[in-house]
């Protein structure tokens, strides 16, 4: 009888967890128009918080926040202007690229006809049918304009959230502490501070690493002979925001564009060699030195959260997945019932790597003291 009651209690507990997880997924999916700008606003406000605190000593609270937001806008506009300048150069060479692409497509059709047995005419008919089916769903120009308007509105909303988060940060912190029992408030304060530091170090380190990648990819692509090497360097660097997938996507786009611009096998090999060298340098130098081990999530949960983020929130979910999971792991590490989940998501390798670097620092300090 006692065993039956224990089994029923365990079953009820499992059902509650399942219902909570299902409800969480439903809320995250249907509330994404509200949650995505809010999450970006919260992360960027954590990134700008140290600068805002310094400027507040001289300019006042509201004006220092406005200066931080204007700085963020100028950086974003500078990147977009640089990309637009490079795109205009690529567009000026569009006719020759189109001719090269048509030649590549003709060769591919001949290869498919020789291997599979489908003639080039039948292949063109299949492509035309697919294009007609895709264009029947609505006007592409209208959808593109709607997407641009949505991005502009969400960007403005993110800026508003950044201002409000920074302006009310003390009230928000006190609110969270008031929700916590008095005996746990010291631990809650430490948890809030660590969550803020994780977001700050991850975003600032990622920004520095992207700038370094721009330089490395730019040098490598220029040596390889890629036209508009600066544009593809910026593209590959920005795509590093999405781990594992971004760097492969950027290299694939660069390789295809280099071939469409008339580049041969030599340029393709140069792009692949550049990718390999940059990835080695990034893995063994940039990530430990610049990003560090602040977000120590193991590869399994990194891939799982990227896929889940894309399914729930699209590309924005893939960008937000890692920092949000890092913050959630910090919470799990400080809440007793959630500590097993924090351990499950963690990565001992990064922790050992960071402890090894600390040991090296102490070793050199002892040598200098002697």
The 8 nearest C-alpha neighbors of each residue, nearest first, counted from 0:
[[1, 3, 2, 4, 5, 6, 7, 8],
 [0, 2, 4, 3, 5, 6, 7, 8],
 [3, 1, 5, 0, 4, 6, 7, 8],
 [4, 2, 6, 0, 5, 1, 7, 8],
 [3, 5, 7, 1, 6, 2, 8, 0],
 [6, 4, 2, 8, 3, 7, 9, 1],
 [7, 5, 9, 3, 4, 8, 10, 2],
 [6, 8, 10, 4, 9, 5, 11, 3],
 [9, 7, 5, 11, 10, 6, 4, 12],
 [8, 10, 12, 6, 7, 11, 5, 13],
 [11, 9, 7, 13, 12, 8, 6, 14],
 [10, 12, 14, 8, 9, 13, 7, 15],
 [11, 13, 9, 15, 10, 14, 8, 16],
 [14, 12, 10, 16, 15, 11, 9, 17],
 [15, 13, 17, 11, 16, 12, 18, 10],
 [14, 16, 12, 18, 13, 17, 19, 11],
 [17, 15, 19, 13, 14, 18, 20, 12],
 [18, 16, 14, 20, 15, 19, 21, 13],
 [19, 17, 21, 15, 20, 16, 22, 14],
 [18, 20, 16, 22, 17, 21, 23, 15],
 [21, 19, 23, 17, 18, 22, 16, 24],
 [22, 20, 18, 24, 23, 19, 17, 25],
 [21, 23, 25, 19, 20, 24, 18, 26],
 [22, 24, 20, 26, 21, 25, 19, 27],
 [23, 25, 27, 21, 22, 26, 28, 20],
 [26, 24, 22, 28, 23, 27, 29, 21],
 [25, 27, 23, 29, 28, 24, 30, 22],
 [28, 26, 24, 30, 25, 31, 29, 23],
 [29, 27, 311, 25, 26, 31, 30, 24],
 [28, 30, 26, 31, 27, 25, 32, 24],
 [31, 29, 27, 33, 26, 28, 32, 34],
 [30, 32, 34, 33, 28, 35, 29, 27],
 [33, 31, 30, 34, 35, 36, 29, 153],
 [32, 34, 31, 30, 35, 36, 37, 38],
 [33, 35, 31, 37, 36, 32, 38, 30],
 [34, 36, 38, 37, 31, 33, 32, 39],
 [37, 35, 39, 157, 38, 34, 40, 153],
 [36, 38, 34, 40, 35, 39, 41, 33],
 [39, 37, 41, 35, 40, 36, 34, 42],
 [40, 38, 36, 42, 41, 37, 43, 35],
 [39, 41, 161, 157, 160, 37, 43, 38],
 [40, 42, 38, 44, 39, 43, 37, 45],
 [43, 41, 45, 39, 44, 40, 38, 46],
 [44, 42, 46, 40, 45, 41, 39, 47],
 [43, 45, 161, 47, 41, 46, 42, 48],
 [46, 44, 48, 42, 43, 47, 199, 195],
 [45, 47, 199, 43, 44, 48, 42, 202],
 [48, 46, 44, 50, 45, 49, 51, 43],
 [47, 49, 51, 45, 50, 46, 44, 52],
 [50, 48, 52, 51, 47, 53, 46, 45],
 [51, 49, 53, 52, 47, 48, 54, 67],
 [50, 52, 48, 54, 49, 53, 63, 64],
 [51, 53, 49, 55, 50, 54, 48, 56],
 [54, 52, 50, 55, 51, 56, 49, 57],
 [53, 55, 51, 63, 56, 57, 52, 58],
 [56, 54, 59, 60, 52, 58, 57, 63],
 [55, 57, 54, 53, 58, 59, 52, 60],
 [58, 56, 55, 54, 59, 53, 63, 60],
 [59, 57, 55, 63, 54, 62, 56, 60],
 [58, 60, 55, 62, 63, 61, 57, 56],
 [59, 61, 55, 63, 62, 64, 58, 166],
 [62, 60, 64, 63, 59, 65, 166, 58],
 [61, 63, 65, 64, 60, 59, 58, 66],
 [64, 62, 66, 54, 55, 60, 65, 61],
 [65, 63, 67, 61, 62, 66, 51, 68],
 [64, 66, 62, 68, 67, 63, 69, 61],
 [65, 67, 69, 63, 64, 68, 70, 62],
 [68, 66, 70, 64, 65, 69, 71, 63],
 [67, 69, 71, 65, 70, 66, 72, 64],
 [70, 68, 72, 66, 71, 67, 65, 73],
 [69, 71, 67, 73, 68, 72, 66, 74],
 [70, 72, 68, 74, 69, 73, 75, 67],
 [71, 73, 69, 75, 70, 74, 76, 68],
 [74, 72, 76, 70, 75, 71, 77, 69],
 [73, 75, 77, 71, 72, 76, 70, 78],
 [74, 76, 72, 78, 77, 73, 79, 71],
 [77, 75, 79, 73, 78, 74, 80, 72],
 [78, 76, 80, 74, 75, 79, 73, 81],
 [77, 79, 81, 75, 76, 80, 82, 74],
 [80, 78, 76, 82, 81, 77, 83, 75],
 [81, 79, 83, 77, 82, 78, 76, 84],
 [80, 82, 84, 78, 79, 83, 77, 85],
 [81, 83, 79, 85, 84, 80, 86, 230],
 [84, 82, 86, 80, 85, 81, 79, 87],
 [85, 83, 81, 87, 82, 86, 80, 88],
 [84, 86, 88, 82, 87, 83, 230, 81],
 [87, 85, 89, 83, 88, 84, 90, 82],
 [86, 88, 90, 84, 89, 85, 83, 91],
 [89, 87, 85, 91, 86, 90, 84, 92],
 [88, 90, 86, 87, 92, 91, 85, 93],
 [91, 89, 93, 87, 92, 88, 86, 94],
 [92, 90, 88, 89, 93, 87, 94, 86],
 [93, 91, 90, 89, 94, 95, 96, 88],
 [92, 94, 90, 96, 95, 91, 97, 89],
 [95, 93, 97, 96, 92, 98, 91, 90],
 [94, 96, 98, 97, 93, 92, 99, 260],
 [95, 97, 93, 99, 260, 94, 259, 98],
 [96, 98, 100, 94, 95, 99, 93, 101],
 [99, 97, 95, 101, 96, 100, 102, 94],
 [98, 100, 96, 102, 97, 101, 259, 95],
 [99, 101, 103, 97, 102, 259, 98, 104],
 [102, 100, 104, 98, 103, 99, 105, 97],
 [101, 103, 105, 99, 100, 104, 106, 98],
 [102, 104, 100, 106, 101, 105, 107, 99],
 [103, 105, 107, 101, 106, 102, 100, 108],
 [106, 104, 102, 108, 107, 103, 101, 109],
 [105, 107, 109, 103, 104, 108, 110, 102],
 [106, 108, 104, 110, 109, 105, 111, 103],
 [109, 107, 111, 105, 110, 106, 119, 112],
 [108, 110, 112, 106, 107, 111, 113, 105],
 [109, 111, 107, 113, 108, 112, 114, 106],
 [112, 110, 108, 114, 113, 109, 115, 107],
 [113, 111, 116, 117, 109, 118, 110, 115],
 [112, 114, 110, 111, 116, 115, 109, 117],
 [113, 115, 111, 112, 116, 110, 117, 109],
 [116, 114, 111, 112, 117, 113, 110, 118],
 [115, 117, 112, 113, 114, 118, 111, 110],
 [118, 116, 112, 115, 121, 119, 122, 111],
 [117, 119, 112, 121, 120, 116, 122, 108],
 [120, 118, 122, 121, 108, 123, 112, 117],
 [121, 119, 123, 122, 118, 124, 117, 125],
 [122, 120, 124, 118, 123, 119, 125, 117],
 [121, 123, 119, 125, 120, 124, 126, 118],
 [122, 124, 126, 120, 121, 125, 127, 119],
 [125, 123, 121, 127, 122, 126, 128, 120],
 [126, 124, 122, 128, 123, 127, 121, 129],
 [127, 125, 123, 129, 128, 124, 130, 122],
 [128, 126, 130, 124, 129, 125, 131, 123],
 [129, 127, 131, 125, 126, 130, 132, 124],
 [128, 130, 132, 126, 127, 131, 133, 125],
 [131, 129, 127, 133, 132, 128, 134, 126],
 [132, 130, 128, 134, 129, 133, 135, 127],
 [133, 131, 129, 135, 130, 134, 128, 136],
 [132, 134, 130, 131, 135, 136, 129, 137],
 [135, 133, 131, 136, 132, 130, 137, 138],
 [136, 134, 132, 133, 137, 131, 138, 130],
 [135, 137, 134, 133, 138, 132, 139, 131],
 [138, 136, 135, 134, 139, 142, 141, 133],
 [137, 139, 141, 140, 142, 134, 136, 135],
 [140, 138, 142, 141, 143, 137, 134, 144],
 [139, 141, 143, 142, 138, 144, 145, 137],
 [140, 142, 144, 139, 138, 143, 145, 137],
 [141, 143, 145, 139, 140, 144, 146, 138],
 [144, 142, 146, 140, 145, 141, 139, 147],
 [145, 143, 141, 147, 146, 142, 140, 148],
 [144, 146, 142, 148, 143, 147, 141, 149],
 [145, 147, 149, 143, 144, 148, 142, 150],
 [148, 146, 150, 144, 149, 145, 151, 143],
 [149, 147, 151, 145, 146, 150, 152, 144],
 [148, 150, 146, 152, 147, 151, 153, 145],
 [151, 149, 147, 153, 148, 152, 154, 146],
 [152, 150, 148, 154, 149, 153, 147, 155],
 [153, 151, 149, 155, 154, 150, 148, 156],
 [154, 152, 156, 150, 155, 151, 149, 157],
 [155, 153, 157, 151, 156, 152, 150, 158],
 [154, 156, 158, 152, 153, 157, 151, 159],
 [155, 157, 153, 159, 154, 158, 152, 160],
 [158, 156, 40, 160, 154, 36, 159, 155],
 [157, 159, 161, 155, 156, 160, 162, 154],
 [160, 158, 156, 162, 157, 161, 163, 155],
 [159, 161, 40, 157, 163, 158, 162, 164],
 [162, 160, 40, 44, 158, 164, 159, 163],
 [161, 163, 159, 165, 160, 164, 166, 64],
 [162, 164, 166, 160, 165, 161, 167, 159],
 [165, 163, 161, 167, 166, 168, 162, 160],
 [166, 164, 168, 162, 163, 167, 44, 161],
 [165, 167, 163, 164, 168, 162, 61, 60],
 [168, 166, 170, 164, 165, 169, 163, 171],
 [169, 167, 171, 165, 170, 164, 166, 172],
 [170, 168, 172, 171, 167, 173, 166, 165],
 [169, 171, 173, 167, 172, 168, 174, 175],
 [170, 172, 174, 168, 169, 173, 167, 175],
 [171, 173, 169, 175, 174, 170, 168, 176],
 [172, 174, 176, 170, 175, 171, 177, 169],
 [175, 173, 171, 177, 172, 176, 170, 178],
 [176, 174, 172, 178, 177, 173, 171, 179],
 [175, 177, 173, 179, 178, 174, 184, 172],
 [176, 178, 174, 179, 175, 173, 180, 181],
 [177, 179, 175, 176, 174, 180, 173, 181],
 [178, 180, 176, 177, 184, 181, 183, 175],
 [181, 179, 183, 182, 184, 178, 177, 176],
 [180, 182, 184, 183, 179, 177, 185, 176],
 [183, 181, 180, 184, 185, 179, 186, 187],
 [182, 184, 186, 181, 180, 185, 187, 179],
 [185, 183, 187, 181, 186, 182, 179, 176],
 [184, 186, 188, 187, 183, 189, 182, 181],
 [185, 187, 189, 183, 184, 188, 190, 333],
 [186, 188, 184, 190, 189, 185, 183, 191],
 [189, 187, 185, 191, 190, 186, 184, 192],
 [188, 190, 186, 192, 187, 191, 193, 185],
 [189, 191, 187, 193, 188, 192, 186, 194],
 [192, 190, 194, 188, 193, 189, 187, 195],
 [191, 193, 189, 195, 190, 194, 196, 188],
 [192, 194, 196, 190, 195, 191, 197, 189],
 [195, 193, 197, 191, 326, 196, 192, 190],
 [194, 196, 192, 198, 193, 197, 45, 199],
 [197, 195, 199, 193, 198, 194, 200, 192],
 [196, 198, 194, 200, 195, 199, 293, 201],
 [197, 199, 201, 195, 196, 200, 202, 322],
 [200, 198, 46, 196, 202, 197, 201, 45],
 [201, 199, 203, 197, 204, 202, 198, 196],
 [200, 202, 204, 198, 199, 203, 205, 197],
 [201, 203, 205, 199, 204, 200, 198, 206],
 [204, 202, 206, 200, 205, 201, 199, 207],
 [205, 203, 290, 207, 289, 201, 206, 202],
 [204, 206, 208, 202, 203, 207, 201, 290],
 [207, 205, 203, 209, 204, 208, 202, 210],
 [208, 206, 204, 210, 209, 205, 203, 211],
 [207, 209, 205, 211, 210, 206, 204, 212],
 [210, 208, 212, 236, 206, 211, 207, 205],
 [211, 209, 213, 207, 212, 208, 206, 214],
 [212, 210, 208, 214, 209, 213, 215, 207],
 [211, 213, 209, 215, 214, 210, 236, 216],
 [214, 212, 210, 232, 216, 233, 211, 236],
 [213, 215, 217, 211, 212, 216, 218, 210],
 [216, 214, 212, 218, 217, 213, 219, 211],
 [215, 217, 232, 219, 213, 218, 214, 212],
 [218, 216, 232, 214, 220, 229, 215, 219],
 [217, 219, 221, 215, 216, 220, 214, 222],
 [220, 218, 216, 222, 273, 221, 217, 215],
 [219, 221, 223, 217, 225, 228, 222, 218],
 [222, 220, 224, 218, 223, 219, 228, 225],
 [221, 223, 219, 224, 220, 218, 225, 269],
 [224, 222, 269, 220, 221, 266, 225, 219],
 [225, 223, 221, 222, 266, 220, 226, 269],
 [226, 224, 220, 228, 223, 221, 257, 227],
 [225, 227, 228, 224, 257, 221, 260, 220],
 [228, 226, 229, 230, 225, 85, 231, 89],
 [227, 229, 226, 231, 220, 225, 230, 221],
 [230, 228, 232, 217, 227, 231, 233, 85],
 [231, 229, 233, 232, 228, 227, 85, 234],
 [232, 230, 234, 228, 233, 229, 235, 253],
 [231, 233, 216, 217, 229, 213, 235, 234],
 [234, 232, 236, 230, 231, 213, 235, 237],
 [233, 235, 231, 237, 232, 236, 230, 238],
 [236, 234, 249, 238, 232, 237, 233, 231],
 [235, 237, 209, 233, 239, 212, 234, 238],
 [238, 236, 234, 239, 235, 240, 233, 209],
 [237, 239, 245, 240, 235, 236, 241, 246],
 [240, 238, 245, 241, 237, 236, 246, 242],
 [239, 241, 238, 237, 318, 242, 245, 205],
 [240, 242, 245, 239, 318, 238, 244, 317],
 [243, 241, 244, 245, 239, 240, 246, 301],
 [244, 242, 245, 246, 241, 247, 239, 302],
 [245, 243, 247, 242, 246, 241, 248, 239],
 [246, 244, 238, 241, 239, 248, 247, 243],
 [245, 247, 249, 248, 239, 244, 235, 238],
 [246, 248, 250, 244, 245, 249, 251, 243],
 [249, 247, 245, 251, 246, 250, 244, 252],
 [250, 248, 235, 246, 252, 251, 247, 245],
 [249, 251, 253, 247, 252, 248, 254, 246],
 [250, 252, 248, 254, 253, 249, 247, 255],
 [253, 251, 249, 255, 254, 250, 256, 248],
 [254, 252, 250, 256, 251, 255, 257, 231],
 [253, 255, 251, 257, 252, 256, 267, 250],
 [256, 254, 258, 252, 257, 253, 259, 251],
 [255, 257, 259, 253, 258, 254, 252, 260],
 [258, 256, 254, 260, 262, 255, 259, 253],
 [257, 259, 262, 255, 261, 260, 256, 254],
 [258, 260, 256, 261, 96, 100, 257, 99],
 [261, 259, 257, 96, 258, 262, 256, 99],
 [260, 262, 258, 259, 99, 263, 257, 96],
 [263, 261, 258, 257, 260, 266, 264, 259],
 [264, 262, 265, 266, 258, 261, 267, 257],
 [263, 265, 267, 266, 268, 262, 258, 269],
 [266, 264, 268, 263, 267, 269, 262, 223],
 [267, 265, 269, 268, 223, 264, 263, 262],
 [266, 268, 264, 270, 269, 265, 254, 271],
 [267, 269, 271, 265, 266, 270, 272, 264],
 [268, 270, 223, 266, 272, 267, 271, 273],
 [271, 269, 273, 267, 268, 272, 274, 266],
 [270, 272, 274, 268, 273, 269, 275, 267],
 [273, 271, 269, 275, 274, 270, 268, 276],
 [274, 272, 270, 276, 219, 271, 275, 277],
 [273, 275, 271, 277, 272, 276, 278, 270],
 [274, 276, 272, 278, 273, 277, 271, 279],
 [277, 275, 279, 273, 278, 274, 272, 280],
 [278, 276, 280, 274, 279, 275, 281, 273],
 [279, 277, 281, 275, 280, 276, 282, 274],
 [278, 280, 282, 276, 281, 277, 283, 275],
 [281, 279, 277, 284, 278, 283, 282, 276],
 [280, 282, 285, 278, 279, 284, 283, 286],
 [283, 281, 279, 280, 286, 284, 278, 285],
 [282, 284, 280, 281, 279, 285, 287, 286],
 [283, 285, 280, 281, 287, 288, 286, 282],
 [286, 284, 281, 288, 289, 287, 282, 208],
 [285, 287, 290, 289, 288, 282, 291, 281],
 [288, 286, 291, 285, 284, 289, 290, 283],
 [289, 287, 285, 286, 291, 284, 290, 283],
 [290, 288, 204, 285, 286, 291, 287, 208],
 [291, 289, 204, 286, 287, 201, 205, 288],
 [290, 292, 287, 289, 288, 286, 293, 204],
 [293, 291, 295, 294, 349, 353, 290, 287],
 [292, 294, 291, 197, 295, 201, 200, 290],
 [295, 293, 325, 292, 296, 197, 201, 322],
 [294, 296, 346, 292, 345, 293, 349, 297],
 [297, 295, 345, 346, 344, 294, 301, 298],
 [296, 298, 346, 345, 299, 300, 344, 301],
 [299, 297, 301, 300, 302, 296, 346, 303],
 [300, 298, 301, 302, 297, 303, 344, 296],
 [299, 301, 303, 302, 298, 297, 304, 344],
 [302, 300, 298, 304, 299, 303, 305, 297],
 [301, 303, 305, 300, 299, 304, 298, 306],
 [304, 302, 300, 306, 305, 301, 307, 299],
 [303, 305, 307, 301, 306, 302, 308, 300],
 [306, 304, 308, 317, 302, 303, 307, 320],
 [305, 307, 309, 303, 308, 304, 310, 302],
 [308, 306, 304, 310, 309, 305, 303, 311],
 [309, 307, 316, 305, 317, 311, 306, 310],
 [308, 310, 313, 306, 316, 317, 312, 307],
 [309, 311, 307, 308, 313, 312, 306, 316],
 [310, 312, 28, 308, 309, 313, 307, 316],
 [313, 311, 316, 309, 308, 315, 310, 31],
 [314, 312, 309, 316, 315, 310, 311, 308],
 [315, 313, 317, 316, 309, 318, 312, 308],
 [316, 314, 318, 317, 313, 312, 319, 35],
 [315, 317, 308, 312, 319, 309, 313, 314],
 [316, 318, 308, 305, 314, 320, 309, 315],
 [319, 317, 315, 316, 320, 241, 240, 314],
 [318, 320, 316, 317, 321, 322, 323, 315],
 [319, 321, 317, 323, 316, 318, 308, 322],
 [320, 322, 324, 323, 319, 325, 301, 318],
 [323, 321, 325, 324, 320, 319, 198, 326],
 [324, 322, 326, 325, 320, 321, 319, 327],
 [323, 325, 327, 321, 326, 322, 320, 328],
 [326, 324, 322, 328, 294, 323, 327, 321],
 [327, 325, 323, 329, 194, 328, 324, 322],
 [328, 326, 324, 330, 325, 329, 323, 331],
 [327, 329, 331, 325, 341, 330, 326, 324],
 [330, 328, 332, 326, 331, 327, 194, 325],
 [331, 329, 327, 328, 333, 332, 334, 326],
 [330, 332, 337, 328, 341, 338, 334, 329],
 [333, 331, 338, 329, 341, 330, 334, 328],
 [334, 332, 330, 331, 335, 329, 190, 338],
 [335, 333, 331, 337, 336, 332, 338, 330],
 [334, 336, 338, 337, 333, 332, 331, 339],
 [337, 335, 338, 334, 339, 331, 340, 333],
 [336, 338, 331, 334, 335, 340, 339, 341],
 [337, 339, 332, 341, 331, 340, 335, 336],
 [340, 338, 342, 341, 337, 343, 336, 331],
 [341, 339, 343, 342, 338, 337, 344, 331],
 [340, 342, 331, 338, 328, 332, 344, 343],
 [341, 343, 339, 345, 340, 344, 338, 332],
 [344, 342, 340, 341, 345, 339, 346, 297],
 [343, 345, 341, 342, 296, 297, 300, 340],
 [346, 344, 296, 342, 297, 343, 295, 341],
 [345, 347, 297, 296, 295, 348, 349, 350],
 [348, 346, 350, 349, 351, 345, 295, 297],
 [347, 349, 351, 350, 346, 352, 297, 295],
 [350, 348, 352, 351, 347, 292, 346, 353],
 [349, 351, 347, 353, 352, 348, 354, 346],
 [352, 350, 354, 348, 349, 353, 355, 347],
 [353, 351, 349, 355, 350, 354, 348, 356],
 [352, 354, 356, 350, 355, 351, 349, 357],
 [353, 355, 357, 351, 356, 352, 350, 358],
 [356, 354, 352, 358, 353, 357, 351, 359],
 [355, 357, 359, 353, 358, 354, 360, 352],
 [356, 358, 354, 360, 355, 359, 353, 361],
 [359, 357, 355, 361, 356, 360, 362, 354],
 [358, 360, 362, 356, 357, 361, 363, 355],
 [361, 359, 357, 363, 358, 362, 364, 356],
 [362, 360, 364, 358, 359, 363, 365, 357],
 [361, 363, 359, 365, 360, 364, 358, 366],
 [362, 364, 366, 360, 365, 361, 367, 359],
 [363, 365, 361, 367, 366, 362, 368, 360],
 [366, 364, 368, 362, 363, 367, 361, 369],
 [367, 365, 363, 369, 364, 368, 362, 361],
 [366, 368, 364, 369, 365, 363, 362, 361],
 [369, 367, 365, 366, 364, 363, 362, 361],
 [368, 366, 367, 365, 364, 363, 362, 361]]
